[in-house]
Amino acid sequence: MAYRHARAFGVLVCLMATQLTGVSPVWADTPAATAPATPEGPPRLPSLGDGSEISLGEERRLGDSIMREILRDPDVIDDPLLAEYVSDIWLRLRDAARLRGEMSPELEEAFAWELMLIRDKSVNAFALPGGYMGVHLGLIGVVSTPDELASVLAHELSHITQRHIARMLTQQQRQSPLMIGSMILGLLAASRNPQAAQAVLVGGQAVAVQTQLNFSRDMEREADRVGYAVATQAGFEPAGFVSMFEKLQQASRLNDSGGFPYLRSHPLTTERIADMQARHQLLPARVHTLPDARHALLSARARVLSQPHVDALRHFSQEGNTPHTDPTRLAAALYAATLADIRLREPQRARQRLSRLTLLTQADPVSRELVQLLTAELALNTSQPQQAVAILEALPVRRTTQWLLAQARIATGVPEQGRLATQDLEKFVSANARDRYAWDMLGQSLGLQGEALRSLRAQAEGSALRGDFAGALELLRSAQELARNRARQGTLKRADEMEAAIIDARMRSFQASRREQMLQR
C-alpha cells in the first residue's frame, strides 16, 4: 500500500482508523469536563476496554503491520523541532495516565507509544492499534495554545489506554466477518483508488451501523472524561478543551470545507455541545495568561511545512510584511516568512527577516533559541555547515540540537566532524533505539569515517524501522559480502569481526520479520 498524495493519505488513515475503532479517528467531539484529580486519588471510571478478546500482543502486532505500511509514505516526516514539541506533550500525558492508573504496567510494556508527524494541512490526529498515534501538521498549525493540542492528544491517548480499538474489533468480529473483510479490502484498494476504497469500507460498515454508532458514542464519552482528567493531571489548562471545542463548533457551522476531516466522520452533537458548555460554566475563573511564544513559533513552522508547494510558500513569505501590534503574532509571522524564504531559496531575504526576528525575541530565552535553530537551518541550506556547527554547539544539549548538530557535522564532509557526530548519535540511539532518523544519520556519519560495515548496519536498522525489511536485508547482504572479502584479503579487523557477528544476527531477525510481513499481506 503506497500513498501518492498527502490528501489521499489523510483520507485513507481516517477511513482506516474509523473502521478499526468504530469511532472518530480524530478528537471529533469535545471531552466532557470532570473534576480534576486530587492528591487522595482520582475517581476511577469503568473501562470499556475491559474484557476484550484481543490480547495486548495481538493488538500490538496489528498496529505494527499497519505502521510498516504507513511509514513508507514520504509524507510521514521527521522534523526534529516539531517532533520534540509534540513528544514533550505526549510524554506528560502518558506520565499523568500512569499516575492515574489508566495505563497498567502490562499495557505500557506491550505497546509502542510512538508518535508520527504527517505532512498534511488538514486538522487531524488518530490513534492506531498498539499505542501508535499520528498527528497532522495542520492540527499543530491551527491550535492556539499547547493546552488545545494537549486536549486532542489526551482524548486520543484515552482511546488507547481504555483499549477502545481492541474492544471495537471484538464487537465487529461478533457481529459480522464482513466488517473485517471490508476493512482489509478497503486498505488494499486505497493505493489505487481512494474513492473505491471508501465505497468498500462504507458498504461493509452498513451491515451493523446502528450498533456501531451506539458503541462508539459510549467510547467517545469515556475518552472525553478520561482525557480531560489526564490532561488536567498533567498540568494543562481545562480551558484548552473549551477553546478547541469552539474551533470544532465553528467549523461545523461553516459546513467544513475539507480542512476538518473528523467533522465528516463523526459530527458534533447538540447533547455534547450543551454538556461541555454547562460544565465549563462550573469551572472557576482562570487568570489570563500571556501567549505561549514557543507554541506560536512552532505552530507557524507546522503551517509552512504542511504546505510545501511554491504558491503557499510565497504566501507565507508575503505575510512576513504584514504589520502586527501583538509581538507574539509578529514573531510567528516573521518565523513563517523566514522558513518559507529558506524553502524558496531566497537566502538574502531570509537573513533580513532573521535580523528582525532576532531583535524581537531577545528578551525571551525560549524564542531566542528557536531563532538560533532557524539561523542554523539557513546556514545548512546555504552550504555553510561549519557556521551551523558553531551555532548549534553553543546551544543547550537537547534532542533537537543533537539531531541538527549531527546533520551539520555530517554536512561538513570532515572525518573528525563525522567522528564527533558518531559519538553523539551512538549515545542517542542507545537510549532511543526506535528513532529512524537517528539511525539514518548514524549511517551517514560512520560512512564519513570509512566505517563501511557499521554504516551499512545502521542504514539497515533505519530501513527496518520503516518496515522496509527487503531494503534492510539487501543492505545487510552487502555488509556480509564486504566482511567476507576483507576476511579473504586478511584485512578484517577484530572490531569488524564483532560487527559481522551482529550483522548475521540482525539478518536472521529481519528475515523472520520479513516472513511475517509477507504472511500478513
C-alpha positions as CSV (number, residue, x, y, z in Angstrom):
1,M,0.0,0.0,0.0
2,A,1.6,3.3,-1.1
3,Y,0.2,6.8,-0.8
4,R,0.8,9.2,-3.7
5,H,-0.6,12.4,-2.2
6,A,-0.9,13.9,1.2
7,R,-4.6,14.4,0.8
8,A,-5.3,10.8,-0.2
9,F,-3.0,9.7,2.7
10,G,-5.0,11.7,5.2
11,V,-8.3,10.3,3.9
12,L,-7.1,6.7,3.9
13,V,-5.8,7.0,7.5
14,C,-9.1,8.5,8.6
15,L,-11.0,5.6,7.0
16,M,-8.7,3.0,8.4
17,A,-8.9,4.4,11.9
18,T,-12.6,4.7,11.8
19,Q,-13.0,1.1,10.6
20,L,-10.6,-0.2,13.2
21,T,-12.2,1.6,16.1
22,G,-15.7,2.4,15.1
23,V,-15.0,5.9,16.5
24,S,-13.7,9.1,15.0
25,P,-10.0,8.9,14.2
26,V,-9.6,12.4,15.5
27,W,-10.7,14.3,18.5
28,A,-14.0,15.0,16.8
29,D,-16.0,15.7,19.9
30,T,-15.1,17.7,22.9
31,P,-14.3,15.9,26.2
32,A,-16.8,16.4,28.9
33,A,-15.2,18.0,32.0
34,T,-14.8,16.2,35.2
35,A,-13.3,17.2,38.5
36,P,-9.5,17.5,38.5
37,A,-7.6,14.7,40.1
38,T,-6.9,15.1,43.8
39,P,-3.9,14.0,45.8
40,E,-6.1,11.5,47.6
41,G,-6.6,9.7,44.3
42,P,-8.7,10.3,41.1
43,P,-12.1,8.8,40.7
44,R,-12.0,5.6,38.8
45,L,-14.2,5.1,35.8
46,P,-15.4,1.8,34.2
47,S,-13.2,0.8,31.3
48,L,-15.0,-0.1,28.1
49,G,-11.9,-1.9,27.0
50,D,-12.0,-4.5,29.8
51,G,-12.8,-8.0,28.7
52,S,-11.5,-7.6,25.2
53,E,-11.0,-10.9,23.4
54,I,-8.0,-9.4,21.6
55,S,-4.8,-9.7,23.6
56,L,-2.3,-6.9,24.0
57,G,0.2,-8.8,21.9
58,E,-2.3,-9.2,19.1
59,E,-3.2,-5.6,19.1
60,R,0.4,-4.6,19.0
61,R,1.1,-6.9,16.1
62,L,-1.8,-5.4,14.2
63,G,-0.5,-1.9,14.9
64,D,3.0,-2.9,13.8
65,S,1.7,-4.2,10.5
66,I,-0.3,-1.0,9.8
67,M,2.7,1.2,10.8
68,R,5.0,-0.7,8.4
69,E,2.8,0.4,5.5
70,I,2.2,3.9,6.7
71,L,5.9,4.6,7.3
72,R,6.7,4.0,3.6
73,D,4.9,7.2,2.7
74,P,7.1,10.3,2.2
75,D,4.5,12.4,3.9
76,V,5.5,10.9,7.3
77,I,8.2,13.4,8.2
78,D,11.0,13.7,10.7
79,D,11.1,17.3,11.8
80,P,13.2,17.5,15.0
81,L,11.7,20.7,16.3
82,L,8.0,19.7,15.9
83,A,8.7,16.1,16.9
84,E,10.3,17.2,20.2
85,Y,7.5,19.6,20.9
86,V,4.7,17.2,20.4
87,S,6.6,14.4,22.2
88,D,7.0,16.6,25.2
89,I,3.2,17.0,25.5
90,W,2.7,13.3,24.7
91,L,5.1,12.2,27.5
92,R,3.5,14.5,30.1
93,L,0.1,13.0,29.2
94,R,1.5,9.5,29.4
95,D,3.0,10.2,32.8
96,A,-0.3,11.5,34.0
97,A,-2.2,8.5,32.7
98,R,0.3,6.3,34.6
99,L,-0.2,8.2,37.8
100,R,-4.0,8.0,37.5
101,G,-3.8,4.2,36.9
102,E,-5.2,4.5,33.4
103,M,-2.1,2.8,32.0
104,S,-1.3,-0.6,33.5
105,P,2.3,-1.8,33.6
106,E,1.4,-4.6,31.2
107,L,-0.2,-2.1,28.7
108,E,2.8,0.2,28.9
109,E,5.3,-2.6,28.3
110,A,3.3,-4.2,25.4
111,F,2.5,-1.1,23.3
112,A,4.9,1.0,21.2
113,W,3.8,4.5,22.4
114,E,5.1,6.0,19.2
115,L,4.2,9.3,17.5
116,M,4.5,10.2,13.9
117,L,4.0,13.5,12.1
118,I,2.1,13.7,8.9
119,R,2.7,16.4,6.3
120,D,-0.9,17.3,5.7
121,K,-2.7,20.7,6.2
122,S,-5.9,19.1,7.4
123,V,-6.8,19.2,11.1
124,N,-6.4,15.6,12.1
125,A,-4.9,13.2,14.6
126,F,-5.6,9.5,15.0
127,A,-4.8,6.5,17.2
128,L,-3.9,3.1,15.8
129,P,-3.7,-0.3,17.5
130,G,-0.7,-1.0,19.6
131,G,-0.2,2.5,21.0
132,Y,0.7,4.4,17.8
133,M,-0.6,7.9,17.1
134,G,-0.4,10.2,14.1
135,V,-0.6,14.0,14.2
136,H,-1.2,16.1,11.1
137,L,0.8,19.3,10.8
138,G,-2.5,21.0,10.1
139,L,-3.6,20.3,13.7
140,I,-0.4,21.8,15.2
141,G,-0.8,24.8,12.9
142,V,-4.4,25.6,13.8
143,V,-4.4,25.2,17.6
144,S,-3.7,28.4,19.5
145,T,-2.2,27.0,22.7
146,P,-0.3,23.9,23.9
147,D,-3.4,23.2,26.1
148,E,-5.6,22.8,22.9
149,L,-3.1,20.4,21.4
150,A,-2.9,18.5,24.7
151,S,-6.7,18.2,24.7
152,V,-6.6,16.4,21.3
153,L,-3.7,14.1,22.3
154,A,-5.3,13.3,25.7
155,H,-8.5,12.3,24.1
156,E,-6.8,10.0,21.6
157,L,-4.5,8.6,24.3
158,S,-7.6,7.7,26.3
159,H,-8.8,5.6,23.3
160,I,-5.6,3.7,23.6
161,T,-5.4,3.3,27.4
162,Q,-9.1,2.2,27.6
163,R,-8.4,-0.3,24.7
164,H,-11.3,1.0,22.6
165,I,-9.7,-0.3,19.4
166,A,-9.4,-3.8,20.7
167,R,-12.9,-3.6,22.1
168,M,-14.3,-2.4,18.8
169,L,-12.6,-5.1,16.8
170,T,-14.0,-7.7,19.2
171,Q,-17.5,-6.3,18.7
172,Q,-17.0,-6.3,14.9
173,Q,-15.9,-9.9,15.0
174,R,-19.0,-10.9,17.0
175,Q,-21.3,-9.0,14.6
176,S,-20.1,-10.0,11.2
177,P,-16.9,-11.1,9.4
178,L,-17.9,-8.8,6.6
179,M,-16.8,-5.8,8.7
180,I,-13.2,-7.0,9.0
181,G,-13.2,-8.2,5.4
182,S,-14.4,-4.8,4.1
183,M,-11.6,-3.1,6.1
184,I,-8.9,-5.3,4.5
185,L,-10.3,-4.8,1.0
186,G,-10.5,-1.1,1.5
187,L,-6.9,-0.8,2.6
188,L,-5.7,-2.9,-0.3
189,A,-7.8,-0.8,-2.8
190,A,-6.8,2.6,-1.3
191,S,-3.4,2.9,-3.0
192,R,-5.0,2.7,-6.5
193,N,-8.4,4.4,-6.0
194,P,-9.3,6.1,-2.6
195,Q,-12.9,6.7,-3.8
196,A,-13.3,3.0,-4.5
197,A,-11.8,2.2,-1.1
198,Q,-14.3,4.4,0.7
199,A,-17.2,2.7,-1.1
200,V,-16.0,-0.7,0.0
201,L,-15.5,0.4,3.6
202,V,-18.8,2.2,3.8
203,G,-20.6,-0.8,2.3
204,G,-19.2,-3.1,4.9
205,Q,-19.9,-0.8,7.7
206,A,-23.5,-0.6,6.8
207,V,-24.0,-4.2,7.9
208,A,-24.3,-3.1,11.6
209,V,-24.2,0.7,11.5
210,Q,-26.7,1.3,14.4
211,T,-24.8,-0.9,16.8
212,Q,-21.6,0.7,15.7
213,L,-22.8,4.2,16.4
214,N,-24.2,3.3,19.8
215,F,-21.0,1.6,20.8
216,S,-18.7,4.4,19.5
217,R,-20.7,7.1,21.4
218,D,-20.0,5.2,24.7
219,M,-16.3,5.1,23.8
220,E,-16.3,8.8,22.9
221,R,-17.9,9.8,26.2
222,E,-15.3,7.7,28.1
223,A,-12.4,9.2,26.1
224,D,-13.8,12.7,26.9
225,R,-13.9,12.0,30.7
226,V,-10.6,10.2,30.9
227,G,-8.9,12.5,28.5
228,Y,-10.0,15.6,30.5
229,A,-8.8,14.1,33.8
230,V,-5.4,13.0,32.3
231,A,-4.8,16.5,30.7
232,T,-5.6,18.3,33.9
233,Q,-3.5,15.9,35.9
234,A,-0.6,16.7,33.5
235,G,-1.0,20.4,34.3
236,F,-2.7,21.6,31.2
237,E,-5.5,24.2,31.4
238,P,-9.1,22.9,31.2
239,A,-9.8,26.0,29.0
240,G,-7.8,24.2,26.3
241,F,-10.7,21.8,25.9
242,V,-13.2,24.6,25.7
243,S,-11.4,26.7,23.1
244,M,-10.7,23.6,21.0
245,F,-14.4,22.7,21.2
246,E,-15.2,26.2,19.9
247,K,-13.0,25.7,16.9
248,L,-14.8,22.5,16.1
249,Q,-18.2,24.1,16.6
250,Q,-17.3,27.0,14.3
251,A,-16.0,24.6,11.6
252,S,-19.3,22.7,11.9
253,R,-21.3,25.8,11.4
254,L,-19.3,26.6,8.2
255,N,-20.2,23.0,7.0
256,D,-16.4,22.2,6.8
257,S,-14.7,22.8,3.5
258,G,-12.4,19.7,3.9
259,G,-9.9,21.0,6.4
260,F,-11.6,19.2,9.4
261,P,-11.9,15.6,8.3
262,Y,-13.3,14.4,11.6
263,L,-16.4,16.5,11.2
264,R,-17.4,14.3,8.2
265,S,-16.8,11.0,10.0
266,H,-18.1,11.9,13.5
267,P,-20.3,15.1,13.5
268,L,-20.7,17.1,16.7
269,T,-23.9,16.5,18.7
270,T,-26.0,19.2,20.4
271,E,-26.0,16.9,23.5
272,R,-22.2,17.1,23.9
273,I,-22.0,20.7,23.0
274,A,-24.5,21.6,25.7
275,D,-22.8,19.3,28.2
276,M,-19.4,21.0,27.6
277,Q,-20.9,24.5,27.9
278,A,-22.6,23.6,31.1
279,R,-19.5,22.1,32.7
280,H,-17.4,25.0,31.6
281,Q,-19.6,27.4,33.5
282,L,-18.9,25.5,36.7
283,L,-15.1,25.9,36.3
284,P,-13.5,28.6,38.4
285,A,-12.4,31.7,36.6
286,R,-8.9,31.5,35.3
287,V,-6.2,34.2,35.3
288,H,-5.5,35.3,31.7
289,T,-2.1,34.0,30.6
290,L,0.3,35.5,28.1
291,P,0.5,33.8,24.7
292,D,2.9,30.9,24.6
293,A,5.8,32.1,22.4
294,R,7.2,28.7,21.7
295,H,3.9,27.4,20.6
296,A,3.3,30.4,18.3
297,L,6.6,29.9,16.5
298,L,6.3,26.1,16.2
299,S,2.7,26.4,15.1
300,A,3.9,28.8,12.3
301,R,6.6,26.2,11.4
302,A,3.9,23.5,11.1
303,R,1.8,25.6,8.8
304,V,4.7,26.2,6.5
305,L,5.9,22.6,6.4
306,S,2.3,21.3,5.8
307,Q,2.1,23.2,2.5
308,P,5.5,22.8,0.7
309,H,4.2,23.9,-2.8
310,V,5.6,27.2,-4.1
311,D,2.4,29.2,-4.1
312,A,1.8,28.5,-0.4
313,L,5.4,29.4,0.4
314,R,5.2,32.7,-1.4
315,H,2.0,33.4,0.5
316,F,3.8,32.8,3.9
317,S,6.7,34.9,2.7
318,Q,4.4,37.8,1.9
319,E,2.7,37.5,5.3
320,G,6.0,38.5,6.8
321,N,5.4,42.0,5.6
322,T,2.1,42.3,7.4
323,P,2.3,44.6,10.5
324,H,1.1,43.2,13.8
325,T,0.6,45.1,17.1
326,D,1.0,41.8,19.1
327,P,4.7,40.9,19.4
328,T,4.0,37.2,19.5
329,R,1.9,37.3,16.3
330,L,4.6,39.4,14.6
331,A,7.3,36.9,15.7
332,A,5.2,34.0,14.4
333,A,4.6,35.7,11.0
334,L,8.3,36.5,10.6
335,Y,9.3,33.0,11.6
336,A,6.9,31.5,9.0
337,A,8.2,34.0,6.4
338,T,11.8,33.2,7.1
339,L,11.3,29.5,6.9
340,A,9.3,30.0,3.6
341,D,12.2,32.1,2.2
342,I,14.7,29.3,3.1
343,R,12.5,26.8,1.2
344,L,12.2,29.2,-1.7
345,R,16.0,29.6,-1.8
346,E,15.9,33.3,-1.1
347,P,18.7,33.5,1.5
348,Q,19.2,37.3,1.4
349,R,15.5,37.9,2.2
350,A,15.7,35.2,4.9
351,R,18.7,36.8,6.6
352,Q,17.0,40.2,6.6
353,R,13.9,38.8,8.3
354,L,16.1,36.8,10.7
355,S,17.7,40.0,11.9
356,R,14.3,41.5,12.7
357,L,13.2,38.3,14.4
358,T,16.4,38.1,16.5
359,L,15.8,41.6,17.8
360,L,12.2,40.9,18.5
361,T,12.9,37.7,20.6
362,Q,16.0,38.8,22.6
363,A,14.1,39.1,25.8
364,D,12.6,35.5,25.7
365,P,15.2,32.7,26.0
366,V,12.9,30.0,24.5
367,S,12.1,32.1,21.4
368,R,15.7,33.2,21.1
369,E,16.8,29.6,21.0
370,L,14.2,28.7,18.3
371,V,15.5,31.7,16.2
372,Q,19.1,30.4,16.6
373,L,18.0,27.0,15.4
374,L,16.3,28.6,12.4
375,T,19.6,30.5,11.7
376,A,21.5,27.2,11.8
377,E,18.9,25.8,9.4
378,L,19.5,28.7,7.0
379,A,23.3,28.1,7.2
380,L,22.8,24.4,6.3
381,N,20.6,25.2,3.4
382,T,23.2,27.7,2.0
383,S,26.1,25.3,2.2
384,Q,27.6,26.8,5.3
385,P,27.7,23.7,7.6
386,Q,30.6,25.0,9.7
387,Q,28.6,28.1,10.6
388,A,25.7,25.8,11.6
389,V,28.0,23.7,13.8
390,A,29.3,26.8,15.6
391,I,25.7,28.0,16.3
392,L,24.5,24.6,17.5
393,E,27.5,23.9,19.7
394,A,26.6,27.0,21.7
395,L,23.1,25.8,22.4
396,P,21.9,23.6,25.3
397,V,22.1,19.9,24.6
398,R,18.6,18.5,23.8
399,R,17.1,16.2,21.3
400,T,16.6,18.9,18.6
401,T,20.1,20.3,18.9
402,Q,21.6,16.8,18.8
403,W,19.8,16.0,15.6
404,L,20.7,19.2,13.9
405,L,24.3,19.3,15.2
406,A,24.9,15.8,13.8
407,Q,23.4,16.8,10.5
408,A,25.6,19.9,10.3
409,R,28.7,17.9,11.2
410,I,28.0,15.3,8.6
411,A,27.4,18.1,6.0
412,T,30.9,19.4,6.6
413,G,32.4,16.3,5.0
414,V,35.2,16.4,7.5
415,P,36.1,13.0,9.1
416,E,36.7,14.5,12.5
417,Q,33.3,16.1,12.5
418,G,31.9,12.7,11.5
419,R,33.6,11.1,14.5
420,L,32.0,13.7,16.8
421,A,28.6,13.1,15.2
422,T,29.0,9.3,15.6
423,Q,29.8,9.7,19.3
424,D,26.7,11.7,19.9
425,L,24.4,9.5,17.7
426,E,25.6,6.3,19.3
427,K,24.6,7.6,22.7
428,F,21.3,8.8,21.3
429,V,20.3,5.5,19.6
430,S,21.2,3.5,22.6
431,A,18.5,5.4,24.5
432,N,16.2,5.8,21.6
433,A,16.5,2.6,19.6
434,R,13.4,3.2,17.5
435,D,14.4,6.6,16.2
436,R,14.6,6.1,12.5
437,Y,16.1,9.5,11.7
438,A,19.0,9.0,14.2
439,W,19.9,5.6,12.7
440,D,19.9,7.2,9.2
441,M,22.3,9.9,10.4
442,L,24.5,7.4,12.2
443,G,24.9,5.5,9.0
444,Q,26.0,8.7,7.3
445,S,28.4,9.7,10.0
446,L,30.0,6.2,10.0
447,G,30.3,6.3,6.3
448,L,32.1,9.7,6.5
449,Q,34.7,7.9,8.7
450,G,35.1,5.0,6.4
451,E,33.4,2.6,8.8
452,A,31.5,0.8,5.9
453,L,30.3,-2.3,7.9
454,R,28.9,-0.3,10.7
455,S,27.4,2.3,8.3
456,L,25.5,-0.4,6.3
457,R,24.2,-1.9,9.5
458,A,23.0,1.5,10.8
459,Q,21.2,2.2,7.5
460,A,19.6,-1.3,7.7
461,E,18.3,-0.5,11.2
462,G,16.7,2.7,9.8
463,S,15.1,0.8,6.9
464,A,13.7,-1.9,9.2
465,L,12.1,0.6,11.5
466,R,10.3,1.9,8.5
467,G,9.0,-1.5,7.7
468,D,11.3,-1.9,4.6
469,F,12.7,-5.3,5.6
470,A,13.6,-6.1,2.0
471,G,15.8,-3.0,1.8
472,A,17.3,-3.7,5.2
473,L,18.2,-7.3,4.1
474,E,19.8,-6.0,1.0
475,L,22.0,-3.6,3.0
476,L,23.0,-6.4,5.4
477,R,23.8,-8.8,2.5
478,S,26.1,-6.1,1.1
479,A,27.7,-5.8,4.6
480,Q,28.2,-9.6,4.7
481,E,29.8,-9.7,1.3
482,L,32.1,-6.8,2.3
483,A,33.1,-8.7,5.5
484,R,33.8,-11.9,3.5
485,N,36.0,-10.0,1.0
486,R,38.0,-8.4,3.9
487,A,38.4,-11.8,5.5
488,R,39.8,-13.3,2.3
489,Q,42.2,-10.4,2.0
490,G,43.3,-10.6,5.6
491,T,42.1,-7.0,6.3
492,L,39.1,-7.9,8.6
493,K,39.9,-6.3,12.0
494,R,38.8,-7.6,15.4
495,A,36.1,-4.8,15.6
496,D,34.9,-5.8,12.1
497,E,34.5,-9.4,13.2
498,M,32.3,-8.4,16.1
499,E,30.3,-6.2,13.8
500,A,29.9,-9.0,11.3
501,A,28.5,-11.2,14.0
502,I,25.9,-8.6,14.9
503,I,25.1,-8.3,11.2
504,D,24.5,-12.0,11.0
505,A,22.2,-11.9,14.0
506,R,20.2,-8.9,12.6
507,M,19.9,-10.7,9.3
508,R,18.1,-13.6,10.9
509,S,15.9,-11.2,12.9
510,F,14.9,-9.2,9.8
511,Q,14.3,-12.4,7.7
512,A,11.8,-13.6,10.3
513,S,10.1,-10.2,10.3
514,R,10.1,-10.2,6.5
515,R,8.4,-13.6,6.5
516,E,5.8,-12.4,9.0
517,Q,5.2,-9.3,6.9
518,M,4.6,-11.4,3.8
519,L,2.1,-13.6,5.6
520,Q,0.1,-10.6,6.6
521,R,-0.4,-9.5,3.0
